[in-house]
């Protein structure tokens, strides 16, 4: 037996003809209702208001067509939205679109008694309810498909931006793509890199992406075979954001690059974090997450020029500028195995003088020579400084 097309109840032909003749009036009433009842519509740009008007007009036409043909479907909402650019689904939310549908229903229902054939208004009411229900579901499908396509496109665009920043490209094209991805922050930024044994599966990727918006106002993710890069921006301090994201990244090491003042400097944070991940195995007891600048000696071993520059500018030169006694005391203290009394005898000063100078070193550059690990960093800074002369 041949399949017969599904049908739906429609108003009588007289009502349908009168509905067609009232098309322009209904469209005008609908636009007046939209302007009056929906403040968000008035805040749209003139171009977007024009597109909404076309969609509203198309929805009236679609309803009339649905009433004329009992085998037609309200899923033609895809065609209704075709009159406007796909970007309209970004500007006008699904909730707002459904409010427009309700406005259309209200307008037609208000005119039902005038439009319908005598005694047949209930048919038009039933048709409106049936059509609006189907149209609402079809509209939700349109938005779902748009979101899916946008998600795929955004993921590709995001990958291009992250790769460009890794290369150090912060030109106009990258800024334009960042804007397209919704990156709005002009404040501090940071990169964290997590080592992974294998590419993350789809479930883990979704978990990382869903955690980003809660961790920082702006965030991008780059997924590679051996690492995951996260770029964060818009916070004064990123410590809590890092702690929120670490559980989503697995059990591998996580290295956090230095916080930078703007997007122009973000490649520096990326390079430092990547170098830190490469050098991480050289520090047997390294914590995770760890700051890339805590791995400066290990980064020197892999010939990282940024580590050398950091040791020079942030450690060695501030010590030298603080006075020759400070740098000499540090060098003597370290060469004698971190012996306070030994350094005092060598320098012909009281141990308290050595102790005072060592405390000044912590204040000057942020590294404490009495801590074994930090003394190790300071020793490399002295070596780099001597080689620089």
C-alpha positions in Angstrom: 0.0 0.0 0.0 1.4 3.4 -1.0 2.4 5.8 1.8 0.1 8.8 2.0 1.5 12.1 3.2 0.7 13.1 6.7 -1.9 15.8 7.0 -3.1 18.3 9.5 -6.4 20.0 10.0 -6.8 23.4 8.3 -9.4 26.1 8.4 -12.1 26.1 5.7 -11.2 27.6 2.3 -13.2 30.8 3.0 -11.1 31.5 6.2 -7.9 30.7 4.3 -8.8 33.1 1.5 -9.7 35.9 4.0 -6.4 35.1 5.9 -4.5 35.7 2.7 -6.2 39.0 2.0 -5.3 40.2 5.6 -1.6 39.3 5.1 -0.2 42.8 5.0 -2.4 43.9 7.9 -1.3 41.0 10.0 2.4 41.7 9.2 2.0 45.4 10.1 0.3 44.5 13.4 3.0 42.0 14.2 5.8 44.6 13.7 3.9 47.0 15.9 3.5 44.4 18.6 7.2 43.5 18.4 8.3 47.1 18.7 6.0 47.7 21.7 6.4 44.5 23.7 10.1 43.6 23.2 12.6 46.2 24.5 15.5 44.0 23.3 14.3 44.5 19.7 14.6 48.3 20.0 18.3 47.8 21.1 19.2 46.0 17.9 21.0 47.7 15.1 18.9 49.1 12.2 20.2 46.2 10.0 19.3 43.5 12.5 15.8 45.1 13.1 15.3 44.9 9.3 16.3 41.2 9.2 13.9 40.5 12.1 11.1 42.3 10.2 11.8 40.0 7.2 11.7 36.9 9.3 8.4 38.1 10.9 6.9 38.7 7.5 8.1 35.3 6.3 6.5 33.6 9.3 3.1 35.1 8.4 3.5 33.9 4.8 4.6 30.4 6.1 1.5 30.2 8.3 -0.8 31.1 5.4 0.9 28.5 3.2 0.6 25.9 6.0 -3.2 26.6 6.1 -3.5 26.3 2.4 -1.8 22.9 2.2 -2.7 20.4 4.8 0.4 18.3 3.9 2.9 21.1 4.5 5.0 21.2 7.6 6.0 23.9 10.1 9.5 22.6 9.8 9.8 25.1 6.9 11.1 27.5 9.5 14.5 26.7 8.0 13.2 28.5 4.9 11.9 31.3 7.0 15.3 32.0 8.5 16.9 31.7 5.1 15.7 35.3 4.4 18.2 36.5 7.0 21.9 35.9 7.4 23.0 33.0 9.7 24.6 35.5 12.0 21.1 36.6 13.2 21.0 33.5 15.4 23.9 35.0 17.3 22.1 38.4 17.7 18.6 37.1 18.5 18.5 34.3 21.0 16.2 31.2 20.8 14.2 32.6 23.7 13.7 35.9 21.9 12.7 34.1 18.7 10.1 32.1 20.6 8.8 35.4 22.0 8.4 36.6 18.4 6.4 33.4 17.7 4.1 34.2 20.6 3.6 37.7 19.4 2.6 36.4 16.0 0.1 34.0 17.6 -1.3 36.8 19.7 -1.8 39.0 16.6 -3.6 36.4 14.5 -5.7 35.3 17.5 -6.7 39.0 18.1 -7.9 39.1 14.4 -9.4 35.6 14.3 -13.1 36.7 14.6 -12.6 39.2 11.8 -10.7 36.9 9.5 -12.6 33.7 10.0 -15.7 32.6 8.1 -18.8 33.2 10.2 -18.9 30.7 13.1 -15.6 29.1 12.1 -13.2 31.1 14.3 -12.4 28.0 16.4 -10.8 26.4 13.4 -8.4 29.2 13.0 -7.6 29.2 16.7 -6.9 25.4 16.5 -4.7 25.9 13.4 -2.7 28.7 15.2 -2.0 26.5 18.2 -1.0 23.5 16.1 1.2 25.6 13.8 2.9 27.6 16.6 3.7 24.4 18.5 5.3 22.8 15.4 7.0 26.0 14.5 8.6 26.4 18.0 10.1 22.9 17.8 11.3 23.5 14.3 12.9 26.8 15.3 14.7 25.1 18.2 16.1 22.7 15.6 17.3 25.6 13.5 19.2 27.1 16.5 20.6 23.7 17.5 22.0 23.2 14.0 23.4 26.8 13.9 25.0 26.2 17.3 26.6 23.0 16.1 27.9 24.6 12.9 29.1 27.6 14.9 30.8 25.3 17.4 32.7 23.5 14.7 33.7 26.7 13.0 34.7 28.3 16.3 36.9 25.3 17.1 38.7 25.6 13.8 39.1 29.4 14.3 40.3 28.9 17.8 43.0 26.4 16.6 44.2 28.9 14.0 44.5 31.7 16.7 46.3 29.5 19.2 48.8 28.3 16.5 49.4 31.9 15.4 50.1 33.0 19.0 52.5 30.1 19.5 54.4 31.4 16.4 54.4 34.9 18.0 51.9 36.4 15.5 49.7 39.1 17.2 48.9 41.0 14.0 45.6 42.4 12.8 44.2 39.1 11.5 44.8 37.4 14.8 43.1 40.3 16.7 40.1 40.1 14.3 39.8 36.3 14.9 40.0 36.8 18.6 37.2 39.3 18.4 35.1 36.8 16.3 35.7 34.3 19.1 34.4 36.8 21.7 37.7 37.6 23.3 37.0 41.0 24.8 39.6 41.4 27.6 42.4 43.9 27.2 43.9 43.1 30.6 46.5 40.6 31.8 46.9 37.2 30.1 48.6 34.0 30.9 49.3 30.6 29.3 49.3 27.2 31.0 50.5 24.0 29.3 49.7 20.5 30.4 51.5 17.4 29.2 49.4 14.5 28.0 50.4 11.0 27.1 47.9 10.9 24.2 45.4 13.2 22.5 42.4 13.9 24.7 39.2 12.2 23.7 36.0 14.2 22.8 34.6 13.9 26.3 37.8 15.3 27.9 38.0 18.1 25.3 34.4 19.1 26.1 35.2 19.0 29.9 38.1 21.4 29.4 36.1 23.7 27.2 33.2 23.8 29.6 35.5 24.7 32.5 37.2 27.7 30.7 34.3 30.2 30.9 33.9 29.6 34.7 37.7 30.0 35.3 38.4 33.3 33.4 36.4 35.9 31.4 38.3 35.0 28.3 39.9 31.7 27.4 41.1 29.7 24.4 42.3 26.1 24.2 44.7 24.4 21.9 44.8 20.6 21.8 47.9 18.8 20.5 49.2 15.2 20.6 51.4 15.7 23.6 50.1 18.8 25.3 47.1 21.1 25.9 47.6 24.9 25.9 45.1 27.1 27.7 45.2 30.9 27.2 43.4 32.9 29.9 42.7 36.6 30.2 40.7 39.1 32.2 41.8 38.4 35.8 44.1 40.2 38.2 45.3 36.9 39.6 45.2 33.6 37.7 46.0 31.3 40.7 42.4 30.2 41.4 41.7 29.9 37.7 44.6 27.5 37.3 43.5 25.4 40.3 40.0 25.1 38.7 41.3 23.9 35.4 44.1 21.5 36.5 41.6 18.7 37.4 40.3 18.6 33.8 43.8 18.2 32.4 44.7 14.8 33.7 47.7 13.6 35.7 50.5 15.1 33.6 52.7 18.1 34.5 51.1 21.5 34.3 53.4 24.5 33.7 52.1 28.1 34.0 53.8 30.8 32.0 54.5 34.3 33.4 51.5 36.7 33.6 51.8 39.4 30.9 50.1 42.8 30.6 48.5 42.4 27.2 47.8 40.1 24.2 50.9 41.5 22.5 53.0 39.8 25.1 51.1 36.5 25.3 53.5 34.7 23.0 56.2 35.2 25.6 54.1 33.5 28.2 53.4 30.7 25.7 57.1 30.2 24.9 58.0 30.1 28.6 55.3 27.6 29.5 56.3 25.3 26.6 59.9 25.5 27.5 59.0 24.7 31.1 57.1 21.6 30.0 60.1 20.4 28.0 62.5 21.0 31.0 60.1 19.7 33.6 61.6 16.1 33.9 65.0 17.6 34.9 63.6 18.6 38.3 62.8 15.3 39.9 60.7 16.8 42.7 59.0 19.5 40.7 55.4 20.3 41.8 52.5 20.5 39.5 51.2 23.0 38.6 54.5 24.9 38.6 55.5 28.3 37.4 57.7 28.4 34.3 60.0 30.8 36.1 60.6 28.2 38.9 62.1 26.0 36.2 64.7 28.6 35.0 67.8 26.4 35.7 66.2 23.4 33.9 65.2 25.6 31.0 68.8 26.8 30.7 69.7 23.1 30.1 67.5 23.0 27.0 69.1 26.3 25.8 66.0 28.4 26.3 67.0 32.0 25.6 64.0 33.4 27.5 65.3 31.7 30.7 68.7 33.2 30.3 67.2 36.6 29.7 65.0 36.3 32.7 67.9 35.3 35.0 69.9 38.3 33.8 67.2 41.0 33.9 65.2 39.8 36.9 67.9 38.3 39.2 71.5 39.0 38.3 71.3 42.7 37.3 69.1 43.8 40.3 71.6 42.1 42.6 74.6 43.9 41.0 72.8 47.2 41.0 72.0 46.8 44.8 75.8 47.0 45.5 78.9 44.8 45.1 78.6 43.6 48.7 75.3 41.9 48.1 76.4 40.0 45.0 79.8 39.1 46.6 78.1 37.9 49.8 75.7 35.7 47.7 78.5 34.2 45.6 80.7 33.5 48.7 77.8 32.0 50.6 76.9 29.6 47.8 80.5 28.7 47.0 81.1 27.7 50.6 78.1 25.3 50.7 75.6 27.8 52.1 77.6 28.2 55.3 76.7 31.4 57.2 79.8 31.3 59.4 82.1 30.3 56.6 80.9 33.2 54.5 81.4 35.6 57.4 85.0 34.4 57.9 85.8 34.7 54.2 84.3 38.2 54.0 85.7 39.3 57.4 82.3 40.4 58.7 79.9 39.3 61.5 77.6 36.4 60.7 74.6 38.8 61.3 75.9 41.0 58.5 75.8 38.0 56.2 72.4 37.1 57.4 71.1 40.6 56.8 72.6 40.7 53.3 71.0 37.4 52.4 67.6 38.7 53.6 68.1 41.7 51.3 68.6 39.4 48.3 65.1 37.9 48.8 63.7 41.4 48.9 65.6 42.5 45.8 64.8 39.6 43.4 62.3 37.4 45.1 64.6 34.4 45.6 65.7 33.2 49.1 69.3 32.0 49.2 68.7 30.1 52.4 66.2 27.8 50.6 68.1 25.0 48.8 66.0 25.1 45.6 66.0 28.9 45.4 69.7 29.0 46.1 70.1 26.7 43.1 68.3 29.2 40.9 70.5 32.1 42.3 73.6 30.1 41.5 72.6 29.8 37.9 71.8 33.5 37.8 75.3 34.3 39.0 76.8 32.0 36.4 74.8 33.5 33.6 75.7 37.0 34.7 79.4 36.2 34.7 79.2 34.8 31.2 77.4 37.9 30.0 80.4 40.1 30.8 
